[in-house]
């Protein structure tokens, strides 16, 4: 029997999954957004990149951006038609696409803030 080969994409997914584990409980996700991220490889990847980008900010940058980051985390799911509470439901293709775009845009914003602080 052949041993499975660890492809580069799978390695990235596993690495990103580990990054996400620090803030997302994918064993028992509680919010509909958390369920959506934990159940979708693409969302897990872009969310992991976002979290890694946040982690790269200096403590001073994080403090300055914390209120804005918390506001963004509460508003982008609504913008993408993902409920904040209630029973999780599968995401529509449009909601998933919206979430990926929103997370990628936020990552780009945080990267720009990081560059300003250097």
N, C-alpha and C positions, 0 to 999 in steps of 0.2 A: 504494500500500500504506500502510495506517495505521501510524503509529508507536505503540508500546506506551505506555500511560499508567502512570506510576509511582503506584500507589495508596498511600494512607497506610499501610495494613497492610504492603505490600511495603517501603515506606521504613523502617518500624520493624524489620522482619525483617532488612533489609540492615544497618541500624545495629546491631542486636543481634548480628548475625553478626560484625560488626567488633569489637564488645566481646568476644565469645567467642574471637575469634582470638588474643587476648592470652594465654589460658590453655589453650584447647583447640586441638589441631592437627587441624582438620577435613579437612585434606589427607590425613593419615595417622593417623587415630585408632587408638590402641593398645589401649584397654580397652573391654570391652563397653558400659560406661556412656557413654564418649565417643562410640562409634559410634551409640548410641541417640540421644544429644543432637544430634549432627551431622546425623543423618538425619531429624529430626523438627522441623518449624517451631515447634510449641508448646513443646517441650522446649528448643529453642534460645533462644526468647524468654524463658521464665521463668529459664533459667540465666543469660542475659545480664543480666537485671534483678538477680538474686542477685549476680553478679560486680560490677555497678555499685554495688550497695549496700555490698558489702565494700570497694570502692575508696573509698567516701565516709567510711569510718571513719577516725578519727585513728590515727596510728602507735601511740599508747598503747593505744587500744581494740583494734587488731589484735593487738598483742602479748598483751594480756590474754585475747583470744578464740582465739588461734591453735591451741592444743591442742584446745580444744572444737570448732573448725571442722574440724580434721583428723580428729578422731574422728567427727564427723557425716558427713564425706565418705566414710568407710569403712563406716559402719553403715547409712545410708539406702538404698543400693542393695540390700543384703542384705534389709532390711525389705520392699523392693518386689520381691523375687525377681529381681533383676538380678545376674548373676554378676560378681564382681570381676575374674576372670581367665578365660582360655579363649577359645574361638571365639565371636565375637558372633553372637547370634541375634535375629531380630525380636522386639520387645517385645509382650507381650500387652496388650490394652486395659487390663486391671487393673493391670499393672506400670507402664504409661505414666501412668495416672491417679494411682497411688500416687506416682510420681516427681514429677509436677507438684504434687501436694499437699505433699509433703515439701519441695520446693524453695521453694514459696510460703510455707510455714510458717517455713522458715529465714530467708527474706527478711524476713518480718514480725518475727522475733526480732532480726535484725541491725538493722532499723530502730529497734526499741525500744531496743537498746543504744546506737545512735547518738544518740537523743534524750536518753538518760540522761547522755551525755557533754557535752551542750551547756549 
